[in-house]
Amino acid sequence: MAKSPCPVSRAQFSKTAKAVKIEINGVPLMAEVKEFSTGSFGWYLNGKAVLPVGDQQVTVQIGMNLTVVGSKEAPRE
């Protein structure tokens, strides 16, 4: 399968990308703009939320990457 090219440059992404609001079970979280150690870029979210399991409430750790497809291969300026 052919790889998809990244539609934005690294400079354009870092200059114009904004944090993304994510909601999990009514808990608002913000995914921040990030360049990952792999060379890809996108957004990263780390947080906690309380979720129901039967009649109990459990605290969960949330870790989420939103990676721009093709960003790892985007040229470095």
Rosetta blueprint (number, residue, H / E / L):
1 M L
2 A L
3 K L
4 S L
5 P L
6 C L
7 P L
8 V L
9 S L
10 R H
11 A H
12 Q H
13 F H
14 S H
15 K H
16 T H
17 A L
18 K L
19 A L
20 V E
21 K E
22 I E
23 E E
24 I E
25 N L
26 G L
27 V E
28 P E
29 L E
30 M E
31 A E
32 E E
33 V E
34 K E
35 E E
36 F L
37 S L
38 T L
39 G L
40 S L
41 F E
42 G E
43 W E
44 Y E
45 L E
46 N E
47 G E
48 K E
49 A E
50 V E
51 L E
52 P E
53 V E
54 G L
55 D L
56 Q E
57 Q E
58 V E
59 T E
60 V E
61 Q E
62 I E
63 G E
64 M E
65 N E
66 L E
67 T E
68 V L
69 V L
70 G L
71 S H
72 K H
73 E H
74 A L
75 P L
76 R L
77 E L
